[in-house]
Amino acid sequence: MVGVDKLLHFFFSFGLTLASNPLVAATLGVGKEVYDSISGGVASAGDIIADGLGIILGMWFSPFF
Protein backbone atom coordinates (compact mmCIF):
# COMPACT_ATOMS: atom_id res chain seq x y z
CA MET A 1 0.00 0.00 0.00
CA VAL A 2 1.20 3.48 -0.86
CA GLY A 3 1.41 5.98 1.98
CA VAL A 4 -0.02 9.48 1.89
CA ASP A 5 3.50 10.96 1.80
CA LYS A 6 4.33 9.10 -1.41
CA LEU A 7 1.08 10.28 -3.00
CA LEU A 8 1.90 13.87 -2.04
CA HIS A 9 5.34 13.54 -3.64
CA PHE A 10 3.83 12.00 -6.77
CA PHE A 11 1.09 14.58 -7.27
CA PHE A 12 3.28 17.56 -6.36
CA SER A 13 5.89 16.49 -8.92
CA PHE A 14 3.20 15.73 -11.49
CA GLY A 15 1.59 19.14 -11.07
CA LEU A 16 4.89 20.99 -10.98
CA THR A 17 5.99 19.27 -14.19
CA LEU A 18 2.78 20.37 -15.90
CA ALA A 19 3.00 23.91 -14.49
CA SER A 20 6.70 24.49 -15.16
CA ASN A 21 9.14 21.82 -16.28
CA PRO A 22 10.64 18.49 -15.20
CA LEU A 23 13.95 20.01 -14.12
CA VAL A 24 12.25 22.25 -11.56
CA ALA A 25 10.22 19.32 -10.24
CA ALA A 26 13.29 17.08 -9.98
CA THR A 27 15.36 19.78 -8.29
CA LEU A 28 12.70 20.43 -5.67
CA GLY A 29 12.07 16.73 -5.09
CA VAL A 30 15.73 15.87 -4.58
CA GLY A 31 16.30 19.11 -2.67
CA LYS A 32 13.57 18.20 -0.22
CA GLU A 33 15.22 14.85 0.47
CA VAL A 34 18.62 16.50 0.92
CA TYR A 35 17.02 18.95 3.35
CA ASP A 36 15.44 16.05 5.24
CA SER A 37 18.79 14.30 5.59
CA ILE A 38 20.73 17.37 6.83
CA SER A 39 17.99 18.55 9.18
CA GLY A 40 17.91 15.35 11.19
CA GLY A 41 15.20 13.63 9.18
CA VAL A 42 15.46 10.61 6.93
CA ALA A 43 15.88 10.87 3.18
CA SER A 44 13.63 8.37 1.45
CA ALA A 45 14.40 6.58 -1.80
CA GLY A 46 10.67 5.85 -2.05
CA ASP A 47 9.93 9.59 -2.05
CA ILE A 48 12.39 10.14 -4.89
CA ILE A 49 10.84 7.26 -6.83
CA ALA A 50 7.38 8.80 -6.32
CA ASP A 51 8.75 12.16 -7.51
CA GLY A 52 10.24 10.50 -10.59
CA LEU A 53 7.01 8.72 -11.46
CA GLY A 54 5.09 11.97 -11.10
CA ILE A 55 7.56 13.72 -13.38
CA ILE A 56 7.37 10.96 -15.99
CA LEU A 57 3.58 11.00 -15.97
CA GLY A 58 3.57 14.81 -16.10
CA MET A 59 5.82 14.74 -19.14
CA TRP A 60 3.55 12.19 -20.77
CA PHE A 61 0.47 14.38 -20.24
CA SER A 62 2.19 17.66 -21.08
CA PRO A 63 1.73 19.02 -24.60
CA PHE A 64 5.28 20.46 -24.39
CA PHE A 65 7.24 17.19 -24.10
NORMOUR-V247190 format. One record per run of one state. SS is the DSSP state (h for helix, s for strand, l for the rest). FROM is the first residue (numbers start at 1). TO is the last residue. Records with the same first field share a line. If there is no record, write none. Layout:
BEGIN
SS->FROM-TO, FROM-TO
END
This chain:
BEGIN
l->1-3, 20-21, 39-44, 62-65
h->4-19, 22-38, 45-61
END
